[in-house]
């Protein structure tokens, strides 16, 4: 761009020199025509010499006009170049401003993207909380929620009863505990299934009576003491592969018989 401006300035200088040269030729042609016109009036020179001087004058004037027009065009080109340079500088300034704004917008959008990503991760986490996994396989009982209900943290939704690894809590008299130990075989009859018998094993004997661990354990504060035989819970685990899961339900009444010896 700088080289073009120098070339245009040089062209203007050349046109100015050409204009000065043409002006000098015009002055010379004008003087020659004046002399030729005086001599022709005195009939010193022939007409053709007078016409040649007049033609030379007109040619010099036309050449000067052409040189001035070329100089004007060169000056216009130089001025247009300066205007174009100014406009280019202004355009560059505008582009720089736009670039600065775009960079700022990119930073802003980057922060917005990070914020949106954080929201997405939070939404995924929240969505993960919406999938409730039961601690064990079983049957849903006592359902307290329906589709469309709003629930709160810690709110009971339903009870799940697992029918695998079934066990029985049998309350035996404390006078019978001395002969009961873990591992003894048990025969189990179910009131709801007459004629059918299941087998199991003693799993454990509770380290306390049922009354001791009740919500309101009995207390003898009056001094009147009546001895009552206490009951101790014994956990009995049913043997697998008996089909008990298909027919037994929580809360059924059973009659277990512990075999002292196998």
Phi, psi and omega in degrees: 000322179292319179298320179297319179297318178296321178295318179294321178296320177296322178295320177297318179297319179297318180294324178295318177295321179295322179296317179297321179293318179294324178296321178295318178298321179296318177298317179297317180294324178294319178295318179296319179295322179297315178295319181294323180294322178293318181292322179294324178295328178271002178061038178271325180242157179285170183296323183295327176293322178294319180292323177297319179294321178294318178297320179295322178296315180295321178295318179295321179294317178296319179295322178294317178299318180295318179295321178294323178294319178295321177297318180297318179296320178296319178295321177297318179297319179295319179295318178297322178298317179297318178297317179296322178296318178297316178296322179295319178297318178297319179296321178296318178298319179296317180295322178296318178297317178297321179295318178298316178296321179295319178296318178297320179295323178297317178298317179298314181294325177299318177295321178296320179297317178299319178297318179295321178297319177297320177296322179296316179298320178295320178296320178297318179297316179296320178296324177297326178291339183285345178267110181265127181252127180289145179290343181203159176284148179171201183249140178281127176226156176055052180285128183242024182214149179232165179298130179098350179288145173271129183242160179242160178297132180086359182282128177294132181256318182193167175249139179242124181253121177269130179257018173260151182055052182295146178219161181235137173257109180253126180267102180263154177294150180295340178282349180258350188292332185299335182259004182253131176215161182297140178099348180291144180284145182230135172259133188234127173247141182248130181300326183281350182232073180296140178088358180242140183230140178243161178241157179199187180226147175289124181268312183197162176244128184296143182273053180163159179282162177295325181292327182293332182253015178284169181296321177235085181296143182291143177229138179258081182269348184274344182094347177273111186250126175237121182288128179236132178293126183271160179250137179241124180293137177237128181269125180242126180259129181284146177290148180286171174060040175245357183075017182293330181297334184277338187239334182275147179225156181297134177095357178293154177270132180228164178234095181273146176233115181271126178273120184295326178229149180263000000 
